[in-house]
Amino acid sequence: MKFGETFMEYLHGEQESFLDKFSHVEYKRLKKVLKRCRTCCRSLHGSCGADVQEDENSDALSQLCHYYESCPLCDKMFFSELMKEASDIAGCFSSGVRHLLQLHIATGMQRYVLLLRQCFKTDKQTIAEEGRMLIDYVTMNAIAIRKILKKYDKVHSSVNGSDFKRKMQAEHIELLQSPWLIELAAFYLNFNESDEDSCDISGQFSCDLRINEPVMTLNLPDSISMKMEYNLTCSICLDILFNPYALSCGHLFCKSCACSAASVMIFQGLKSASPDSKCPICREAGVYSNAVEMLELGLLLKRRCRDYWKERLIAERAKMLKQSKDFWDSQTKYVTGY
C-alpha cells in the first residue's frame, strides 16, 4: 500500500475523533499541487518540438527542471502551506503532551483530585491510550512531511526540499527532534516500569545508559524503516543529564550546566537569564526564558542511575548553597558598605 493511502486510512480510521481536534498535513492537496507543476513542466518540454533528438530533449528537460527549482506555483502554495501545517502540528503536539504529563505528574490539590477520579475511572489506561495516539499523530505527520518534500525534489530536480527541512529545524518545528517527543518516550518507559500491565507502545522506545554515549531510541513504523536516536549526554559536563532542561532551541542540558552557560546562579533559575545569553551548541540567543524542565526524563534517569543521581544531587546542593551564601554576602556588603 502506498503511503498516501496509508495516511488517509490513518486520518479516517479509529482515531478520527481524536484527530478532529488537531491539525495535520494536507498530503493529498500538496500532492495535487506537485502534479499540476509536473504537468506544466512536461507541457513546456513538449513545446520544444517533436523533431528534437532524445538526448537533446533530455538536456532541454534538465534545463526546464533547473528553471523550475524556483517554481512560482510551488513557492506560493507548497512551502508556505507546509510551513504553516508543520507549525500547527508542532503546537498541537506540544500542548497535547503538556496536558498528558500534567495528569501523570501532579502535585498538591491536583494530585488529590486525580486520586479521587481513579475511584470512578481507570485513568492510567486512559492516559496511556492518549499518549499512544499522540505518538502515532507526530510520527505519521513527520513521515508525511518527509515524503512530500522528497516528491518535491524529485519533480523539480532540486534540493529545495532538503533546504526546507533545515529551515524547519531552525524554526524548531522538526517534529521528530522535539524535546516533547523525548519527554513522551520517557513517560512511557516510566509508565511501563511502574505498572504491571505493560503498554504495547513502549516497545517503540528503548533507553540504554550503559554505553559510552547514553541514548534513547525511537523505532518508527515499518513503513519508513528507520529509527531516531536522542543523545542523553550533557554537552557541557559530558555526563548523563542530571535534572535535565530543554532550551527553546531544543538542546538538552543539566540545569546547573545551563545556568552556568547563561551566567546565572542555580537558585535564580534559567528564567532569570539575559535575553542575550546564547545556547552553547547552536549559539541562538534568547533560548533560556522558555526553557522546559524535563520531569519525565529526569524521573527515568533517576530510577535507572540511582547512585549517580544521588552523587550529583549532593554535589549540586553544595554548589547551590555556596552560590547562595556568596550572593547574599555580596549583597550585604553592597548595602552596609563593609
N, C-alpha and C positions, 0 to 999 in steps of 0.2 A: 504494500500500500504506500502511495506517495505521501510525503509529509503534509502537503496541503489538505489531503483527505483526512489524515490522522488528526491534524489541528482542528479542522471543522468538526470532526467527530467529538473531539475533546470539548469544544465550546458548547456543543449542543447535547452533551452526554449527561451523566448522572450529577455532575457538578454545575449544571446550568444555573440553578437558583443561586448558588454561591457566586458564580462569575458575573451575574447581573449587577452586582454591587461594585465591580471592578472594571477598569479599562483593560483593553487587550489590543494586540497587534491586528490591524485590519489586513491580514495576509492576502486574502482573495482580492481586495481592492488594489493593493500595491502591485500584485502580480498583473492585474489588468493594465495598470499604468506602464509597466515594463513591456507588456505585449504590444500596446499601441506604439511605444517607442521603437520596438524591434520592427514592426510593420512599416513604420515611417522610414527607418534606415534601409530596409530592403527595397522600398519603392524608389528611394533616391538612387540606390545602387542599380536598379533596373533601368533607370533613365540614362545610365551611362552608354547604353546602346547594345544591341544584341550581337553586333559584329565584333565586339572586343574579345580577345582571346581569354582563355581561362585564367592564365597566370596574371594577365593584366587586370582581369576582373578582381582577382584576389588582392592586388595592390590597391585598386580603387576602393574595395570594401574596407581594407585596413585603414585607408585614409579617411573614409567616412566614419568608421568607428572611432578613429582618433579625434575627429571633429566632434563626435557625439560624447566624448568624455565629459564635456560640459553641456549636457543636453538641457535645453531650456524647459522642456516638459517635465523632466525628472527633477531638475533643480527647484522648480516651482512647487511640484506636488509631492514628490517622493521623499526627499530628505527632510523637508520641513514637517511633513505629516509624521514621518517615522520618529523624528526627534521629540515631537510632542507626545506621541504614544509611549515612547520609552520613558520619558519623564513622568508621565501619569502612572505608568506601571510601577516604576521605582517608588513613587509616592504612596501608591496603594499598598504595595508590598511592605514597606517600612511601617506604615500605620497599622496594617494587619498584624505584623509581628509584635509591635509595641503592645497592642491590645491583648494579644495572646499571652505575652510574658507577664503582663500586669496581673492576669488571672493566676499564673503559675507562681510567681514570686510576689506574694502580697504580704504586707505587714500591718500591724495595728488593727484598727477597726475594719479595714478592707478584708483582712485575713479572717476576722471573726464572722463577717457577713458570708464569705465564701464557705466557711466551715458549716454555717447554718444551711446554706444551699445544698451541701453534699447530703444532707438528711433526706432531700427530696429528689435529687438528680445525680447521676454518675458524671460529675464534672470532669474527672480525669480522662475518660474516654472521649468526651465532647471536645476537650482541649486538644487531645491527640489527633482527632479527626480533622479539626480545623487546621492544625499545623500541617498535616499531610496535604490538604488542599492548597495551602499556601506554597508548599514546596512544588507541587505539580504546576501551580499557576506561574511561578517565577521561572521554572525550568522550561516549560513549554513555550512561553513568550520569548525567553532568551534564545531558544533554538530557532523560533520563527524569525527573529531579527537576524540571526546569523545566516539562515538560509536565504532570506530575501536580499541581503547585502551581497551574498555570493552570486545570486542571479543577476543583480545589477552589474557587477563587474564582468560577468560573462557576456551580457548583452552589449555593454559599451567597451569591452576590451580595455578596462581601466582599473585603477587601484583606488577609485573614489570610495568604494565600499569599505575597504580596509582603513582608509583615512577617516571615514565616518566612525568606525569602531574606536579609533584613538580619540576622536572628539567626544564620544560618549564617555570614555574613561576620564577625560579632562573635566567633563561636566558632572562626574560622579554618578552616572546613571547606567553604568555597565552592570547588568543585573546579577551576573554570576560572580562579580567581585564585591558585592555588597557586604558590609560587615554584619548586616541583619541576617544574611543567609548563614554566616558563621554562628551567630547567636542562636538561630533556629536549629542548626545542627547540634549545637551544644545542649540545647533544650531537650532534643530527642534522645541524645545519649544519656543525659541525666535522668530523663523520664524512664528510660529502659532499665537503668541500674536501680532505680528506687521503687519500681513497680514489678509485681510478679508477672503480670500479663505484658509481655514484650510487644512492641509495635512493629508491624510489618515494615514500615518506612525506615526504621532505624538501621536496617541493613544497607541503606544507601550511604550511610555515613560510617566513618571509622576515624579513630584518633590514636596515633602512635607516638608516644612520648619517649620511647626507649632508644630511638635512633639519634644520630648527631644533630639532625635538623628536625625537631618535632613538628609533625604536620597533622592537619585534619583533612580527610579526603571525602569528596562528594562524587559518587558514581552516577553519572547521568543515564537517562533511559537508553535502552538498546538501539533506539532509532538514530542516535548520534554517536554511540560507542566511544565515549571519551569520559575522562574524569578530571575534576578540578581539585588541586591541592592548595591548601592555605597554610602558610608557614606560621608557626606559633612561637617563633623566637623574636624577642625584642631586638630591634636593630641598634639599640644604644648600649644596653648591658650585655647583649649577645647571650642571654639566658632565656629560659622558658618564661613566658609572660606571667607577671605577678600583678594582681589587681588590674587587669587589662582595661584599657580605654581605646576607643576608636575615634580618631580625629575626623573632621568632616570631609577630609580628602580620602578617607577610607583606610589609612595606615594605622596599625595597631602598635601600642607601646604599653609598658608598665606605667602606672600612674606617676610614680616617683621619677621615672626617667623622662616622661613627658613634661612634668613640672620643671625638671632641671633644664630641659631644652628650651622651655618657654621663659626661663629665668624667674620663676615664681616658687614660693615655698609650698611644701606638700599640704600643710594645713590651710593654705589660701585656696588651693584648688585651681583647676585649669580655666575656670570661668574668669579668673582674675588676670589671665594672660593678656598682654598687649595685643591689639589688632595687627601690629606689625610683626609679631612673632611667627616664624615660619616652621613648616614641617621639616624635620631633619632629613627626610628622604626626598620628597618631591619639591621642597622649597616653596610651597604655596603658603601665602600669608593669610591670617585670619581664620585658621582652622581649629583653634582651641576653644573658642566661645561656645560652639555647639558640639563639643566632644561628648561621646556617649559611653557610660560605664557598661562594660560587657559582663553583666551579672551572671548569666548562664555559663559563659565560657570560664569565668573566674571560679564558679562552683565546680565545674567539671575538672579543672586543673587542680583545685584544692583537694578534691576527692582522690585523684589519681597520683598526686605528688605530695602526700601529707608531710613528710619530713622536710622536703624542700620548701613547702609553703610556710611551715612553722618557722623555719630558719629565716626566711625572707621577712616574715611578719615581725619577728623580734628586731631584726636589723632596721626595718623601716620605722618602727615605733621609736627606736632610739634616735634615729636620724630626725624624725619629726619633732621629738621632744627637744633636741639640741637646737633645731632651727627656731622653734617657738621661743626658747629661752633667749637665744641671741637676738631675735627680733624685738622682744619686749624689753630687753636690756638696752638696746639701741634707742628704742622709743622713750624709755625713761630718761636716758642721758640727754636726749634731744629736748625734752620738756623741762627737766630740772637744771640742765646745764652741767651736771657732773655725774 
